[in-house]
Amino acid sequence: MSFCVGVTVPGKAGGHSGGGGKQGTGTSSGGKKTAQDCDVRKMDPQPPPGSEYYRDGKAVYERVCVTNEQDGLIDIQVVGVDPEQEPPAVDPAVVAQQVVDKMRLEGPDIASPRAAGTYTVGVPMWMWVNQSATTYGPNTASASAGGVTVTATAKVSKIVWQMGDGSAVTCVGPGTPYKGSFDMAESPTCGHRYSETSGDAPGGRYSATATSTWTIGWQGGGQSGQLEEIRQSDTQVAVGELQVVR
């Protein structure tokens, strides 16, 4: 038999009425999206007879989760279990999502096309991104909760470029950096040709986006699985015509 009561306490992790619970602790990954870090432990002291949490001599455990450290939000769950039983199990898949939140995955770090550059109609454009742990991977991290430790590795599996002229290009890989010696050759991995200038586009530039798909493999707690995350970056592309002087 078990019971579960959830309490959200702003500012600090409080105790439980009649239970004398300890202060909860936890760490946060920071950023806009905060991971939920949990700690499961036996309440000390135990709820006395007459307390709403007392269960005929059964040991009572509490799970304290930091849901948003920046706002000081602490979620407390009180769980009653038999003394010989283990603390409540934690779902490894939930911990895996906590790992992903800690990675702080971002959209592509676009190296080309450059917002400050000017490109030419009909001339091959080479597209590529800079690679780092947070913008391309691989990115490996771990998280623990309730005795379960999960390790995950994330890497971008593809980038879809919306070029702003109605066309889309899917690239598997970061793309190939251009060198002057390549002259007018097409990119062997990720490229595009504009057929019209950006003169009629808002601000005289095409609004382009690069959307990366992060594939994350995780394992821990006797389980394994795969997650997917989407991130996007934007850029502006100026495209003109080659002028012939006679």
C-alpha positions as CSV (number, residue, x, y, z in Angstrom):
1,M,0.0,0.0,0.0
2,S,1.3,3.5,-0.8
3,F,0.0,7.0,-0.9
4,C,1.2,10.1,-2.6
5,V,0.5,13.8,-1.8
6,G,2.0,16.6,-4.0
7,V,2.7,20.0,-2.6
8,T,4.2,23.0,-4.5
9,V,6.1,25.4,-2.2
10,P,7.4,28.7,-3.6
11,G,10.7,29.9,-2.3
12,K,11.8,26.8,-0.4
13,A,11.3,23.1,0.2
14,G,9.1,23.0,3.3
15,G,8.3,20.2,5.7
16,H,5.0,18.3,6.0
17,S,2.3,18.8,8.6
18,G,2.8,16.3,11.3
19,G,5.7,14.8,9.4
20,G,8.7,17.0,10.3
21,G,10.1,16.7,6.8
22,K,13.6,17.8,6.0
23,Q,14.5,20.7,3.7
24,G,14.7,19.6,0.1
25,T,17.7,20.2,-2.2
26,G,18.2,20.0,-5.9
27,T,20.1,21.5,-8.8
28,S,18.8,23.1,-12.0
29,S,20.1,23.1,-15.5
30,G,19.2,26.8,-15.9
31,G,18.0,28.5,-19.0
32,K,14.4,28.9,-20.3
33,K,13.6,25.3,-19.7
34,T,14.6,23.9,-16.3
35,A,15.1,20.2,-15.7
36,Q,13.2,18.6,-12.7
37,D,15.8,17.2,-10.3
38,C,14.5,14.8,-7.7
39,D,15.8,13.3,-4.5
40,V,14.0,10.4,-2.7
41,R,14.7,9.7,0.9
42,K,13.1,8.5,4.2
43,M,11.4,11.2,6.2
44,D,13.3,12.0,9.4
45,P,11.6,12.1,11.8
46,Q,8.9,9.7,10.7
47,P,5.2,10.9,10.9
48,P,3.9,10.3,14.4
49,P,0.6,8.4,15.1
50,G,-2.3,10.7,14.4
51,S,-0.5,12.4,11.5
52,E,-2.3,12.3,8.2
53,Y,0.8,10.6,6.8
54,Y,1.1,7.9,9.5
55,R,0.5,4.4,8.1
56,D,0.6,1.8,10.9
57,G,4.4,1.6,11.3
58,K,5.3,1.7,7.6
59,A,8.3,3.8,6.7
60,V,7.3,7.0,4.9
61,Y,9.5,8.4,2.1
62,E,9.4,11.8,0.5
63,R,10.4,12.8,-3.1
64,V,11.6,16.4,-3.4
65,C,11.8,17.8,-6.9
66,V,13.2,21.2,-8.0
67,T,10.8,22.2,-10.7
68,N,12.1,25.8,-11.2
69,E,15.1,26.9,-9.2
70,Q,15.0,30.4,-10.6
71,D,11.5,30.9,-9.2
72,G,12.1,28.9,-6.1
73,L,9.5,26.3,-6.9
74,I,9.8,23.0,-5.0
75,D,7.4,20.0,-5.6
76,I,7.2,17.6,-2.6
77,Q,5.5,14.2,-2.8
78,V,5.1,12.1,0.3
79,V,5.0,8.3,-0.4
80,G,4.3,5.6,2.2
81,V,5.9,2.2,1.6
82,D,6.6,-0.9,3.7
83,P,10.0,-0.6,5.6
84,E,11.5,-3.6,3.6
85,Q,10.5,-2.1,0.3
86,E,12.8,0.1,-1.8
87,P,11.9,3.8,-2.3
88,P,9.5,4.5,-5.2
89,A,10.9,3.7,-8.6
90,V,11.9,6.5,-11.0
91,D,11.1,6.2,-14.7
92,P,14.4,6.2,-16.6
93,A,12.6,7.9,-19.5
94,V,11.8,10.8,-17.3
95,V,15.4,11.1,-16.2
96,A,16.4,10.9,-19.8
97,Q,14.4,14.1,-20.6
98,Q,16.2,15.8,-17.6
99,V,19.5,14.9,-19.3
100,V,18.4,16.5,-22.6
101,D,17.3,19.7,-20.7
102,K,20.8,19.9,-19.1
103,M,22.5,19.8,-22.6
104,R,21.0,23.1,-23.6
105,L,20.8,22.2,-27.3
106,E,20.6,25.1,-29.7
107,G,19.8,25.7,-33.4
108,P,22.5,25.6,-36.1
109,D,25.4,28.0,-35.9
110,I,25.1,29.2,-39.5
111,A,28.5,30.0,-41.1
112,S,27.1,30.3,-44.7
113,P,25.1,31.9,-46.1
114,R,26.4,35.0,-44.2
115,A,23.9,37.7,-43.4
116,A,26.6,40.3,-44.3
117,G,27.3,38.7,-47.7
118,T,25.7,39.2,-51.1
119,Y,25.1,36.3,-53.4
120,T,24.4,36.0,-57.1
121,V,21.5,34.5,-59.1
122,G,22.5,31.3,-60.7
123,V,25.8,30.9,-58.9
124,P,26.1,27.9,-56.6
125,M,25.8,28.8,-52.9
126,W,27.6,26.6,-50.4
127,M,25.9,26.2,-47.0
128,W,27.5,24.9,-43.9
129,V,27.4,25.3,-40.1
130,N,30.0,25.6,-37.3
131,Q,30.1,22.6,-35.1
132,S,30.1,22.6,-31.3
133,A,28.6,20.5,-28.5
134,T,25.5,22.6,-28.2
135,T,24.9,23.5,-31.8
136,Y,25.8,20.2,-33.6
137,G,27.1,17.6,-31.2
138,P,28.1,15.1,-30.1
139,N,26.9,16.2,-26.7
140,T,27.0,13.7,-23.8
141,A,25.5,14.3,-20.3
142,S,24.1,12.3,-17.4
143,A,21.5,12.9,-14.7
144,S,20.4,11.0,-11.6
145,A,17.1,10.8,-9.7
146,G,15.9,8.3,-7.1
147,G,18.9,6.0,-7.5
148,V,18.6,5.9,-11.3
149,T,21.4,7.3,-13.5
150,V,20.8,7.9,-17.2
151,T,23.5,8.9,-19.7
152,A,22.6,10.3,-23.1
153,T,24.4,11.4,-26.3
154,A,22.9,13.9,-28.7
155,K,23.9,14.7,-32.3
156,V,22.3,16.6,-35.2
157,S,21.1,14.0,-37.7
158,K,19.9,16.5,-40.4
159,I,19.4,20.2,-41.1
160,V,16.5,21.4,-43.3
161,W,17.2,24.8,-44.9
162,Q,14.2,26.9,-45.9
163,M,15.8,29.3,-48.4
164,G,13.1,32.1,-48.4
165,D,12.4,31.7,-52.1
166,G,9.9,28.8,-51.6
167,S,12.5,26.1,-51.8
168,A,13.9,23.7,-49.1
169,V,17.2,21.8,-48.9
170,T,17.8,18.9,-46.6
171,C,21.4,18.3,-45.7
172,V,22.7,15.3,-43.8
173,G,25.9,16.6,-42.2
174,P,27.2,20.1,-41.4
175,G,28.0,21.0,-45.0
176,T,31.3,21.7,-46.7
177,P,33.1,25.0,-46.2
178,Y,33.8,26.8,-49.5
179,K,37.3,27.6,-50.7
180,G,38.3,30.0,-53.5
181,S,39.9,27.1,-55.4
182,F,36.5,25.5,-55.8
183,D,35.5,28.4,-58.2
184,M,32.0,27.8,-59.6
185,A,31.6,24.2,-58.5
186,E,28.5,22.9,-56.7
187,S,28.8,22.0,-53.0
188,P,29.2,18.2,-52.7
189,T,27.1,18.1,-49.5
190,C,24.8,21.1,-49.0
191,G,24.1,23.8,-51.5
192,H,21.5,25.9,-53.4
193,R,21.1,28.1,-56.4
194,Y,18.8,31.1,-56.3
195,S,16.9,31.8,-59.5
196,E,15.6,35.2,-58.6
197,T,17.0,38.2,-56.8
198,S,15.8,39.1,-53.3
199,G,14.9,42.6,-54.5
200,D,11.2,42.1,-54.0
201,A,11.6,40.4,-50.6
202,P,11.0,42.4,-47.5
203,G,14.0,44.5,-46.8
204,G,15.6,43.3,-50.0
205,R,16.7,40.0,-48.4
206,Y,15.3,36.5,-48.3
207,S,14.5,35.3,-44.8
208,A,16.1,31.9,-44.5
209,T,15.9,29.3,-41.7
210,A,18.0,26.3,-40.8
211,T,16.2,23.7,-38.7
212,S,18.2,20.9,-37.0
213,T,16.9,17.6,-35.9
214,W,18.7,16.3,-32.8
215,T,18.7,12.6,-32.3
216,I,19.4,11.5,-28.7
217,G,20.2,8.0,-27.6
218,W,20.0,7.2,-23.9
219,Q,20.5,4.3,-21.5
220,G,20.2,3.7,-17.8
221,G,18.1,2.1,-15.1
222,G,18.1,-1.1,-17.2
223,Q,16.4,0.6,-20.1
224,S,17.4,2.5,-23.3
225,G,15.6,4.6,-25.8
226,Q,15.8,7.5,-28.3
227,L,14.5,11.0,-28.2
228,E,14.3,13.7,-30.8
229,E,14.5,17.5,-30.4
230,I,14.1,20.3,-33.0
231,R,16.0,23.6,-32.9
232,Q,16.0,26.5,-35.5
233,S,18.2,29.4,-36.4
234,D,17.4,32.3,-38.8
235,T,19.4,34.4,-41.2
236,Q,19.0,37.0,-44.0
237,V,20.3,36.4,-47.5
238,A,20.8,39.2,-50.1
239,V,20.8,37.9,-53.7
240,G,21.6,40.1,-56.7
241,E,22.3,39.7,-60.4
242,L,25.7,39.6,-62.0
243,Q,26.2,42.9,-63.9
244,V,28.0,42.8,-67.2
245,V,30.0,45.9,-68.1
246,R,30.4,46.6,-71.9
